[in-house]
Amino acid sequence: MIARPDWDTPIVYATNPEVDEASQEQFAARDEDLPEGERVPLEREAIEEDLGPRGAVARSLPQYEDRESQREMAGAVADLYNDGGVGLLEAGTGVGKSLAYLVPALRWSAANGEPTVVSTNTINLQEQLVRKDLPFLAGALAGQQEVRFVLLKGWRNYVCLLRLAQSKLLASSLLADDSNAELDAIAAWAERTTDGSLADLTSPPRPEVWDEIAAEPDLCRKSACPHYGRCFLFQARRAAQQADVVVVNHHLLMSDVAVKRAKQNWEDAAVIPAYSRLVVDEAHHIEDAAAAHLGTSASRRGLHQLFARLIRHGAGTRGGRGLLHALEVRLMAAPDLLSAASVDIIRKTLVPSVDAAREKGAFLFDLLQTYLQSRGETVKRLTGDFARDPIWKAGLTIALTDLLGEINMLQTGLDMIRIRMEGAKKPDESVMPLIGEMAAVGRRLEGAAFALEGTLRPPAKGEPMVRWIELRGREGNVGVSAVPLDLAPILREDLFSRVETAILTSATLTTDARFDFLAQRLGLDSIGANVVTEIFPSPFEYPTHALFMVPTDAPAPNVDPAAHMQAVVRSIIDVTAASDGGVFALFTSHRDVRAAAAELRARGIERTRPLYVHGDDTRDNLLRKFRDSERAVLLGTASFWEGVDVPGRALRGLVIARLPFRVPSEPVTAAHCEAIVERGGDAFAEYMVPHAALRLKQGFGRLIRTATDRGVIVLVDPRAVNKGYGRSLLRDLPPARRVFGPWNTIVKQLQSFYS
């Protein structure tokens, strides 16, 4: 969850890709926007001067460091605002890329009244922007221009005051018996909070409680709501309408694209305000975010939660709970014939239909879980051959058909109730909110049915999709997913071609010093627009501050995994001894993290210093403990490869267990590699190696975070020096001094460096 900034600016967190007319009204163009064609261009020299020794930034910093690469990047961004087009701008660690794009964005907004949307991948970078960089620039530019910015979140992150009031009224028939105290606490909080989001709650409520009170776009009554004037969501969206910079995350950005694609409307606002200037920071993640939002998925847990909203069983629910029970109670209080007939439909049609759909859904997912377990897999990619798999005759055909049929019958029953209630001469105002809630559940059930059929039994003709089944977690939560195979045309036509300026930046955009790989993945190799590519090198003195070493006698992880793990553990122990702690060890799987932790504990490392292990605590807590200790060892995977900033003495050694290749059997990876091979290409060279290069640079970048940092990086993978592709990967790394040789040579260099 994103923490709330330390000021009163309203913020929103968007997770729902739906939108309504009220959102479009709130996101209308600002009054001060200039007519088309009358924009005031930025002066590149003035933008660079803002970041120069005599500029606004320098005057506000007690210890200013002139960064030539930062000024040049800001100038390139200014040119792209003036000329339009797409910029692929790689900025090495220490360039200060956020100020390099924020200064032109703010100057452009002041001159032309056009906001910029800034999208990031990680919460850490979002917080840096809204807690540090933008407040700093607001002070630095004070007297010259006002700086207005918003962190945009979304619907389900905010409490809906109307739904909260309704839930308190209906708690006895809607939720479990122990929910009243929780609702009372939230109601008291809602009276005093100025934020109204989950991030502002001391302790998050249970999911089933939040489901009943969270803001939902398809339940919103807009300006007709009696709480509209106090609505936290619309307060935040009004602030977003007036902002110079709107900070979002990649998932929200791609939700916006998904809504616009569904509506075939790119002019009006969707999930975020209408915009024509876009900055995508951490841009190497945008393809993965697109895959998450431009496909479909359904899961056992998700379907169960939808059924539970209609009828809730279990402890603390004597006599039943849920929307249907709450509606039945309200209708029974009304003696008219319409209400009595509706109660009859609930009892004789809807309740049996929910129970039947729940049972058939459980059977379907049990069948899929057994299918995965019989194959010894947790993830199974589905190809054309799946249509002929024996599982269909073993029951999948009947299970899928029956479940889809029950969901359809349930939707029909819900629609029947809605039509009856809405058609009444005097609709019961106490009943209509429940009708709306049930209609929303029906729409989500329809989406789940679409995902199930599209993944398991897709139409013969249609765009190529990557489809898979997976077992998520340890509780039997089976899920199905389908995403478009080729996202490049979508990103090109429905995102980058729709804006006048798009800045894509990261510390890792190039492979082998070229932008070709990412440009192709994002559809920018064939876009009909001006494309600018530039690399702005890090100002840090890597040759004197960093030592990069590869032990050539370590066993390769793909040849002898057990022996390789022993070499990794030995490396961690020796680097830790030489540096006196302050060591990160990065792995590519949680299994390897657990194996390394077990071996290090068996060798007694915790007798001399703290050992923190990814999975034992939250990432933020692990990082806090690691920073505070200054002598600890932290083992991490996935999220620790990037977006983690530990400057200074706390981190002075980095061990990378192996070259970070993607798992070849992972569905999306396998599908892309297969497509490359089918067209006669080399999947390893064209897909696997470039992805590994980007990830390796991210991991390498964890160590040197400031101009005074120094340390050692050990890559325990001999393929980096004895394979041709390994040498190409190393060419992309910063110019640290390099030592390749047997471990006894490495150890001596380690001790010499730290002494």
C-alpha positions in Angstrom: 0.0 0.0 0.0 1.2 3.5 -0.9 1.9 5.6 2.2 0.2 9.0 2.4 2.4 12.0 1.8 3.1 14.4 4.7 0.8 17.1 3.5 -2.9 17.7 2.8 -3.0 17.3 -0.9 -5.7 14.8 -1.8 -4.5 11.5 -3.4 -6.3 8.6 -5.1 -5.2 5.1 -5.8 -6.8 3.6 -9.0 -7.2 -0.1 -9.4 -10.5 -0.4 -11.2 -10.4 0.0 -15.0 -14.0 1.3 -15.1 -15.0 4.9 -15.4 -18.2 6.9 -15.3 -19.6 10.2 -16.6 -18.7 12.0 -13.3 -15.1 11.1 -13.8 -15.1 12.6 -17.2 -16.7 15.8 -15.8 -14.1 16.0 -13.1 -11.3 15.5 -15.6 -12.5 18.1 -18.0 -9.8 20.4 -19.6 -8.5 23.1 -17.3 -9.8 26.6 -17.9 -6.4 28.1 -18.5 -5.5 25.6 -21.3 -4.4 27.5 -24.4 -6.1 27.0 -27.8 -4.5 24.4 -30.1 -1.5 25.7 -31.9 -0.8 28.6 -29.6 1.6 26.9 -27.2 4.6 28.7 -25.8 7.8 26.7 -26.5 10.4 26.1 -23.8 13.9 27.5 -24.1 16.3 24.7 -23.8 19.0 26.9 -22.4 16.7 28.2 -19.7 15.7 24.7 -18.7 19.3 23.6 -18.4 20.1 26.8 -16.4 17.4 25.9 -13.9 19.5 22.8 -13.1 22.9 24.6 -13.4 25.2 26.3 -10.8 23.3 29.6 -10.9 19.8 28.1 -11.3 16.8 27.7 -9.1 17.7 24.2 -8.0 21.3 25.2 -6.9 19.9 28.1 -4.9 17.8 25.8 -2.9 20.4 23.1 -2.2 22.9 23.5 0.6 25.3 21.1 -1.1 24.8 21.5 -4.9 26.6 19.2 -7.3 26.6 20.3 -11.0 25.6 17.3 -13.1 26.2 17.8 -16.8 24.3 14.7 -17.8 21.3 15.9 -15.8 21.3 19.3 -17.5 21.6 17.6 -20.9 18.8 15.2 -20.2 16.5 18.1 -19.1 17.4 19.9 -22.4 16.5 16.8 -24.4 13.1 16.6 -22.5 12.5 20.3 -23.2 13.1 19.7 -27.0 10.6 16.8 -26.9 7.9 19.0 -25.3 8.5 21.6 -28.0 8.8 19.2 -31.0 6.6 16.3 -29.9 7.6 12.6 -30.3 8.9 9.8 -28.2 12.1 10.0 -26.2 14.0 6.8 -25.0 16.4 8.3 -22.5 18.6 6.1 -20.4 20.0 7.8 -17.4 22.6 6.1 -15.3 22.5 6.0 -11.5 23.3 9.4 -10.1 22.1 11.5 -13.1 19.1 12.7 -11.2 16.6 11.8 -13.9 13.5 12.7 -11.9 14.5 16.4 -11.7 15.6 16.3 -15.3 12.1 15.5 -16.4 10.1 17.3 -13.7 11.6 20.7 -14.3 10.6 20.8 -18.0 7.2 19.3 -17.1 6.5 22.1 -14.6 7.8 24.8 -16.8 5.6 23.6 -19.7 2.5 23.5 -17.5 3.2 27.0 -16.3 3.6 28.3 -19.9 0.9 26.2 -21.5 -1.6 24.9 -18.9 -1.0 21.3 -20.0 -0.4 18.8 -17.2 2.1 15.9 -17.4 1.3 12.4 -16.3 4.3 10.7 -14.7 4.0 6.9 -14.4 6.3 4.8 -12.2 6.6 1.1 -11.5 7.5 1.1 -7.8 6.0 2.6 -4.7 9.5 3.8 -3.7 9.8 6.0 -6.7 6.3 7.3 -6.3 7.1 8.3 -2.8 10.4 9.9 -3.8 8.5 12.1 -6.3 5.6 13.2 -4.1 7.5 13.3 -0.7 10.8 14.7 -1.9 11.3 15.9 -5.4 8.1 17.7 -6.1 7.9 19.5 -2.7 11.5 20.5 -3.2 10.8 22.0 -6.6 7.7 23.7 -5.2 10.1 25.5 -2.8 12.8 26.1 -5.4 10.4 27.6 -7.9 8.5 29.6 -5.4 8.0 33.2 -6.6 8.3 32.1 -10.2 5.4 29.7 -10.5 3.0 27.6 -8.4 3.7 23.9 -8.3 0.6 21.7 -8.1 0.9 17.9 -8.0 -1.2 14.9 -7.1 -0.5 11.2 -6.4 -3.5 9.7 -8.2 -4.9 6.5 -6.7 -8.2 5.0 -7.4 -11.7 3.9 -6.6 -11.3 0.8 -4.4 -8.7 2.4 -2.2 -11.2 5.0 -0.9 -14.1 4.5 1.5 -17.5 5.3 0.0 -19.5 7.3 2.6 -22.8 6.1 1.2 -21.8 2.5 1.2 -20.4 2.8 4.7 -23.7 4.2 5.9 -25.7 1.5 4.2 -23.4 -1.3 5.5 -23.8 0.0 9.1 -27.6 0.0 8.6 -27.6 -3.5 7.1 -24.7 -5.1 9.0 -26.8 -7.6 10.8 -28.0 -9.1 7.5 -25.0 -8.4 5.4 -21.8 -9.2 7.3 -20.6 -11.6 10.0 -21.7 -10.8 13.6 -18.3 -9.5 14.6 -18.2 -6.8 11.9 -20.1 -4.1 13.8 -17.2 -3.0 15.9 -15.0 -2.7 12.7 -17.6 -0.7 10.9 -18.0 1.6 13.9 -14.3 2.2 14.0 -14.1 3.0 10.3 -17.1 5.3 10.6 -15.4 7.2 13.4 -12.2 7.4 11.3 -14.2 8.7 8.3 -15.4 11.7 10.4 -11.8 12.8 11.1 -9.7 11.8 8.1 -9.0 14.3 5.4 -7.7 11.5 3.1 -10.3 8.8 3.3 -8.0 6.0 1.9 -6.8 2.7 3.1 -3.3 4.2 3.5 -4.7 6.5 6.2 -6.1 3.7 8.3 -4.0 2.6 11.3 -4.9 -1.0 10.6 -6.5 -2.2 7.4 -10.0 -3.8 7.7 -10.7 -7.4 6.7 -11.2 -7.8 2.9 -14.8 -8.8 3.2 -15.6 -5.7 5.2 -13.7 -3.3 2.8 -15.5 -5.0 -0.1 -18.8 -3.6 1.3 -17.7 0.0 1.8 -15.0 0.7 -0.8 -15.8 3.2 -3.6 -16.8 1.5 -6.8 -17.3 3.3 -10.2 -20.3 1.2 -11.2 -22.1 1.9 -7.9 -21.3 5.6 -7.7 -24.4 7.9 -7.7 -22.2 10.9 -8.7 -23.6 14.3 -7.8 -26.9 12.7 -6.8 -25.2 11.1 -3.8 -26.0 12.8 -0.5 -22.3 12.6 0.5 -21.0 14.0 -2.8 -19.8 17.3 -1.2 -17.6 15.3 1.3 -16.6 12.5 -1.1 -12.9 11.8 -0.7 -12.6 10.3 -4.2 -14.0 13.4 -6.0 -12.1 15.8 -3.8 -9.0 14.1 -4.9 -10.1 14.0 -8.5 -10.8 17.7 -8.5 -7.3 18.3 -7.2 -5.9 16.1 -10.0 -7.9 18.2 -12.5 -5.9 21.2 -11.5 -2.4 19.6 -11.1 0.7 20.4 -13.1 2.0 16.8 -12.5 -0.2 13.8 -11.9 1.8 10.9 -10.5 0.4 7.4 -11.2 1.7 3.9 -11.4 2.1 1.7 -14.5 -0.9 -0.4 -13.6 -3.1 2.6 -13.4 -1.8 3.9 -16.7 -2.5 0.7 -18.4 -6.0 0.5 -16.8 -6.6 3.9 -18.4 -5.5 2.4 -21.8 -7.7 -0.6 -21.3 -10.8 1.5 -20.6 -10.1 3.7 -23.7 -9.7 0.6 -25.9 -12.9 -0.9 -24.6 -14.8 2.4 -25.3 -12.9 3.2 -28.4 -12.6 6.7 -27.1 -9.2 8.3 -26.6 -10.3 11.9 -26.3 -12.2 11.9 -23.0 -10.9 11.1 -19.6 -11.0 7.5 -18.4 -9.3 6.3 -15.3 -6.9 9.3 -15.1 -7.3 12.9 -16.4 -7.0 13.4 -20.2 -3.3 14.1 -21.0 -1.0 14.7 -24.0 2.3 14.7 -22.2 3.5 11.5 -20.6 6.6 10.5 -18.7 7.2 6.8 -18.1 9.9 6.3 -15.5 11.1 2.8 -14.8 10.0 2.2 -18.4 11.5 -1.2 -18.8 8.5 -2.5 -16.8 5.7 -1.0 -19.0 5.3 -4.1 -21.2 4.7 -6.4 -18.1 2.2 -3.8 -16.8 0.4 -3.9 -20.1 0.2 -7.7 -20.1 -1.4 -7.5 -16.6 -4.2 -5.1 -17.7 -4.8 -5.9 -21.3 -5.7 -9.6 -20.7 -8.2 -11.4 -18.6 -8.0 -13.7 -15.6 -10.2 -15.5 -13.1 -9.4 -17.6 -10.0 -11.0 -19.9 -7.5 -10.6 -17.3 -4.7 -12.0 -14.4 -6.8 -15.1 -16.4 -7.8 -15.6 -17.6 -4.2 -15.5 -14.0 -3.0 -18.2 -13.0 -5.5 -20.5 -15.8 -4.5 -19.8 -14.9 -0.8 -20.9 -11.3 -1.4 -24.3 -12.7 -2.5 -24.5 -15.4 0.2 -22.0 -15.5 3.0 -21.7 -18.8 5.0 -19.5 -19.7 7.9 -18.9 -18.8 11.5 -20.7 -15.7 12.8 -23.3 -15.8 10.1 -26.3 -17.4 11.8 -29.2 -17.6 9.4 -27.1 -16.5 6.5 -25.5 -13.2 5.5 -24.8 -11.4 2.2 -26.6 -9.2 -0.3 -29.4 -11.7 -1.0 -30.2 -12.1 2.7 -30.1 -8.4 3.2 -32.4 -7.8 0.3 -34.8 -10.5 1.5 -35.0 -8.9 4.9 -35.8 -5.4 3.4 -38.4 -6.8 1.1 -40.1 -8.8 3.8 -40.6 -5.5 5.7 -42.7 -4.3 2.7 -46.1 -5.9 2.5 -46.8 -5.2 -1.2 -47.2 -8.0 -3.8 -44.1 -7.0 -5.8 -41.9 -7.4 -2.8 -43.5 -10.7 -1.9 -43.0 -12.0 -5.5 -39.3 -10.8 -5.4 -38.8 -12.7 -2.1 -40.1 -15.8 -3.8 -37.6 -15.3 -6.7 -34.7 -14.9 -4.2 -35.7 -18.1 -2.3 -36.6 -20.3 -5.2 -34.2 -19.1 -7.9 -31.3 -17.0 -6.8 -30.3 -18.8 -3.6 -30.3 -22.2 -5.3 -28.5 -20.7 -8.3 -25.7 -19.2 -6.1 -25.3 -22.5 -4.3 -25.2 -24.4 -7.6 -22.7 -22.0 -9.2 -20.5 -22.2 -6.1 -20.5 -26.0 -6.2 -19.8 -26.1 -10.0 -17.1 -23.6 -9.6 -15.4 -25.6 -6.9 -15.6 -28.7 -9.1 -14.1 -26.9 -12.1 -11.1 -25.5 -10.1 -10.6 -28.9 -8.3 -10.4 -30.5 -11.7 -7.8 -27.9 -12.9 -5.8 -28.3 -9.6 -5.7 -32.1 -10.0 -4.6 -31.6 -13.6 -1.7 -29.5 -12.5 -0.7 -31.8 -9.7 -0.9 -34.9 -11.9 1.7 -33.2 -14.1 3.9 -32.1 -11.2 3.5 -28.4 -12.3 2.3 -25.3 -10.7 2.0 -23.4 -14.0 0.9 -24.9 -17.3 0.8 -22.9 -20.5 -2.1 -23.8 -22.8 -1.5 -24.2 -26.5 -3.7 -25.4 -29.3 -3.1 -28.9 -28.2 -5.0 -28.3 -25.0 -8.3 -28.5 -27.0 -7.5 -32.3 -27.5 -6.3 -33.0 -23.9 -8.0 -35.9 -22.2 -9.0 -33.6 -19.4 -12.0 -32.5 -21.5 -13.4 -36.0 -21.6 -12.5 -36.5 -17.9 -15.0 -33.8 -17.0 -13.8 -30.4 -18.0 -16.3 -30.0 -20.8 -19.2 -30.6 -18.5 -17.7 -28.6 -15.6 -17.0 -25.5 -17.7 -20.4 -25.7 -19.6 -22.3 -26.1 -16.3 -20.5 -23.3 -14.5 -21.0 -20.8 -17.4 -24.6 -21.9 -17.5 -25.2 -21.4 -13.8 -23.5 -17.9 -13.9 -25.8 -17.0 -16.9 -28.9 -18.2 -14.9 -27.7 -16.2 -11.9 -27.3 -13.1 -13.9 -30.7 -13.6 -15.4 -32.3 -13.8 -12.0 -30.4 -10.8 -10.7 -31.5 -8.8 -13.7 -35.1 -9.9 -13.1 -35.1 -8.6 -9.6 -33.5 -5.3 -10.7 -36.0 -4.7 -13.5 -38.9 -5.4 -11.1 -37.6 -3.1 -8.5 -36.7 -0.3 -10.9 -40.1 -0.6 -12.6 -42.0 -0.1 -9.4 -44.2 3.1 -9.3 -42.4 4.2 -6.1 -39.0 2.4 -5.9 -38.0 1.7 -2.4 -34.9 3.8 -1.7 -33.7 1.4 1.0 -33.7 -1.5 -1.5 -32.2 0.2 -4.6 -28.6 0.3 -3.2 -28.7 -3.4 -2.7 -30.0 -3.9 -6.2 -27.1 -1.9 -7.5 -24.6 -3.9 -5.4 -26.0 -7.2 -6.8 -25.9 -5.8 -10.4 -22.2 -5.0 -9.9 -21.5 -8.6 -8.6 -23.3 -9.8 -11.7 -21.0 -7.8 -14.0 -18.0 -9.2 -12.3 -19.3 -12.7 -12.6 -19.8 -12.1 -16.3 -16.1 -11.0 -16.5 -15.0 -14.1 -14.7 -17.0 -16.3 -17.1 -15.5 -14.5 -20.1 -12.0 -15.1 -18.7 -12.6 -18.8 -18.0 -14.0 -19.4 -21.5 -11.4 -17.3 -23.2 -8.6 -19.1 -21.5 -9.8 -22.7 -21.5 -12.0 -22.7 -24.6 -11.1 -19.7 -26.8 -12.7 -19.0 -30.2 -11.1 -20.6 -33.2 -10.3 -17.1 -34.7 -9.0 -14.2 -32.8 -5.8 -12.4 -31.9 -3.0 -14.7 -30.7 -3.1 -15.1 -26.9 -0.8 -16.5 -24.3 -3.0 -18.7 -22.0 -2.1 -20.5 -18.9 -3.4 -22.2 -15.7 -1.5 -21.7 -12.4 -1.6 -22.7 -8.8 -1.3 -19.5 -6.7 0.0 -19.9 -3.2 -0.5 -22.9 -0.9 -4.3 -22.7 -0.4 -5.4 -24.3 -3.7 -6.1 -21.0 -5.4 -6.1 -22.0 -9.0 -6.2 -19.2 -11.6 -6.5 -18.9 -15.4 -5.1 -16.1 -17.4 -4.9 -15.0 -21.0 -3.0 -12.0 -22.4 -2.3 -10.8 -26.0 0.9 -12.3 -27.4 2.0 -9.1 -29.2 1.5 -6.0 -27.1 3.7 -3.8 -29.3 0.9 -2.7 -31.7 -1.4 -1.9 -28.7 1.2 0.2 -27.0 2.2 1.9 -30.2 -1.3 2.7 -31.4 -3.3 3.1 -28.2 -0.7 4.8 -25.9 2.4 6.3 -27.5 0.7 7.5 -30.7 -2.1 9.1 -28.7 0.1 11.6 -26.9 2.1 14.5 -28.2 5.2 13.8 -26.0 6.2 10.6 -24.4 9.4 10.4 -22.3 10.5 6.8 -21.5 13.3 6.7 -19.0 15.2 4.3 -16.8 18.7 3.4 -15.8 18.3 0.3 -17.9 16.8 0.8 -21.4 19.7 -0.4 -23.6 21.2 -3.8 -24.3 24.7 -3.7 -25.9 24.4 0.1 -25.8 21.4 0.0 -28.2 17.7 0.7 -27.7 16.5 -1.8 -30.4 15.2 -4.4 -28.0 13.0 -2.2 -25.9 11.9 -0.1 -28.9 10.7 -3.3 -30.7 8.9 -4.7 -27.6 7.0 -1.4 -27.2 6.2 -0.8 -30.9 8.4 2.2 -31.1 10.5 0.8 -34.0 7.6 1.4 -36.4 5.8 4.4 -34.9 5.0 7.3 -37.1 6.6 9.9 -34.8 9.9 11.5 -34.0 11.9 9.1 -31.8 14.9 10.4 -29.9 17.3 8.0 -28.2 20.0 9.2 -25.8 22.2 7.7 -23.1 23.2 10.0 -20.2 26.1 8.3 -18.3 26.4 8.1 -14.6 28.6 10.7 -13.0 30.0 8.2 -10.4 33.6 7.2 -10.4 33.1 3.5 -10.9 36.7 2.6 -11.7 37.9 3.8 -8.3 34.8 3.2 -6.2 33.6 -0.3 -7.4 35.3 -3.6 -7.9 33.4 -6.2 -10.1 34.6 -9.8 -9.8 33.6 -13.1 -11.4 35.1 -16.4 -9.9 35.9 -18.4 -12.9 36.2 -21.7 -10.9 32.6 -21.5 -9.6 30.4 -24.3 -11.0 27.9 -23.1 -13.5 24.3 -23.0 -12.1 22.9 -24.9 -15.1 25.5 -27.6 -14.8 25.8 -28.4 -11.1 23.2 -26.5 -9.1 24.1 -27.9 -5.7 27.8 -27.1 -6.1 26.9 -23.7 -7.5 24.9 -23.0 -4.3 27.9 -23.9 -2.2 30.0 -21.4 -4.2 27.4 -18.7 -3.6 27.3 -19.3 0.1 31.1 -19.3 0.2 31.1 -16.0 -1.6 28.6 -14.4 0.8 30.6 -15.5 3.8 33.9 -14.3 2.4 32.6 -11.0 1.2 30.8 -10.4 4.5 34.0 -11.2 6.4 36.1 -8.8 4.3 33.5 -6.0 4.4 32.4 -6.5 8.0 28.9 -6.9 6.8 26.6 -4.6 4.8 26.0 -7.2 2.1 23.1 -7.8 -0.3 22.8 -11.2 -2.0 20.5 -11.3 -4.9 18.9 -14.5 -6.2 16.5 -15.3 -9.0 14.1 -17.6 -7.0 12.7 -17.8 -3.5 13.8 -21.5 -3.4 17.4 -20.4 -3.8 16.9 -17.7 -1.1 15.6 -20.3 1.3 18.4 -22.8 0.5 21.1 -20.1 1.0 19.6 -19.0 4.2 19.5 -22.5 5.6 23.1 -23.1 4.7 24.3 -19.8 6.1 22.5 -20.5 9.4 24.0 -23.9 9.5 27.4 -22.3 9.2 26.7 -20.0 12.1 26.6 -16.6 10.3 24.0 -15.3 12.7 26.5 -15.6 15.6 28.4 -12.7 14.2 25.8 -10.5 12.4 22.1 -10.2 11.6 20.8 -12.2 8.6 17.6 -10.9 7.0 15.8 -13.1 4.5 13.2 -12.1 1.9 9.9 -13.7 2.8 10.5 -13.5 6.6 9.2 -10.0 6.8 7.9 -7.2 4.6 10.4 -5.6 2.2 10.2 -2.2 4.0 10.9 -3.8 7.4 13.8 -5.8 6.1 15.4 -2.7 4.5 14.9 -0.7 7.6 16.6 -3.3 9.8 19.4 -3.7 7.2 20.0 0.0 7.1 20.0 0.4 10.9 22.4 -2.5 11.4 25.1 -1.4 9.0 26.6 -4.9 9.5 23.8 -7.2 8.3 23.4 -9.6 5.4 20.2 -9.5 3.4 19.1 -12.3 1.0 16.6 -11.1 -1.6 14.9 -11.9 -4.9 12.6 -10.2 -7.4 11.7 -6.8 -5.8 15.2 -6.4 -4.3 16.9 -6.3 -7.7 15.6 -2.8 -8.3 13.7 0.1 -6.7 15.8 -0.4 -3.5 18.0 2.5 -2.4 20.5 1.9 0.4 23.1 4.7 0.1 26.2 5.0 2.4 27.9 2.5 4.6 24.9 0.2 5.2 25.5 -1.4 1.8 29.1 -2.0 0.8 29.0 -5.5 -0.8 26.8 -7.2 -3.4 26.7 -10.8 -4.3 24.7 -11.8 -7.5 24.1 -15.5 -7.4 23.7 -16.0 -11.2 22.9 -14.4 -14.5 19.2 -13.4 -14.2 17.7 -15.2 -17.2 13.9 -15.6 -17.3 12.5 -19.0 -16.6 12.1 -20.6 -20.1 8.9 -22.5 -19.2 7.1 -19.4 -17.9 4.1 -19.0 -20.2 4.7 -15.5 -21.6 8.4 -16.2 -22.0 7.8 -19.5 -23.7 5.2 -18.1 -26.0 7.5 -15.2 -27.1 10.5 -17.5 -27.6 8.3 -19.9 -29.7 7.1 -17.0 -31.9 10.7 -15.9 -32.5 11.7 -19.4 -33.5 8.7 -19.8 -35.8 9.8 -16.7 -37.8 13.3 -18.1 -38.0 14.9 -16.1 -35.3 17.2 -17.0 -32.3 15.0 -16.8 -29.2 17.9 -17.0 -26.8 19.9 -14.1 -28.4 16.8 -12.0 -29.3 14.8 -12.4 -26.1 16.5 -14.2 -23.2 19.8 -12.3 -23.3 18.4 -8.8 -23.6 16.0 -9.4 -20.7 18.9 -10.7 -18.6 21.0 -7.7 -19.5 18.4 -5.3 -18.3 17.9 -7.2 -15.0 21.6 -7.6 -14.4 22.2 -3.8 -14.8 19.4 -3.2 -12.3 21.0 -5.6 -9.8 24.4 -4.1 -10.3 22.9 -0.6 -9.7 22.0 -1.5 -6.1 25.5 -0.9 -4.8 26.7 2.6 -5.8 24.0 5.1 -5.0 25.9 8.2 -4.2 29.2 9.8 -5.3 30.9 8.6 -2.1 29.7 5.0 -2.0 32.2 2.3 -2.7 32.0 -1.5 -2.7 32.5 -4.9 -4.4 30.1 -6.8 -6.7 30.7 -10.5 -7.0 28.8 -12.4 -9.8 29.0 -16.1 -9.0 28.4 -17.3 -12.6 31.4 -18.3 -14.8 29.2 -18.1 -17.9 29.6 -14.3 -17.7 33.3 -14.7 -18.8 33.4 -18.0 -20.6 30.4 -17.7 -22.9 30.0 -15.3 -25.7 26.6 -14.0 -24.5 28.1 -13.5 -21.1 30.7 -11.1 -22.4 28.0 -9.1 -24.2 26.0 -8.9 -20.9 29.1 -7.5 -19.2 29.6 -4.8 -21.8 26.4 -3.1 -20.6 27.5 -2.8 -17.0 29.1 0.4 -15.5 32.9 0.7 -15.8 33.9 -0.7 -12.5 37.4 -2.3 -12.2 37.1 -5.9 -13.1 38.8 -9.0 -11.7 38.1 -12.4 -13.3 39.9 -15.5 -11.9 39.8 -18.4 -9.4 38.3 -17.8 -5.9 41.7 -17.6 -4.1 42.6 -14.6 -6.3 39.2 -13.0 -5.7 39.5 -13.3 -1.9 42.9 -11.5 -1.9 41.4 -8.7 -4.0 38.5 -8.5 -1.6 40.6 -8.2 1.4 42.9 -5.6 -0.3 39.9 -3.5 -1.4 38.3 -3.3 2.0 41.5 -2.9 4.0 
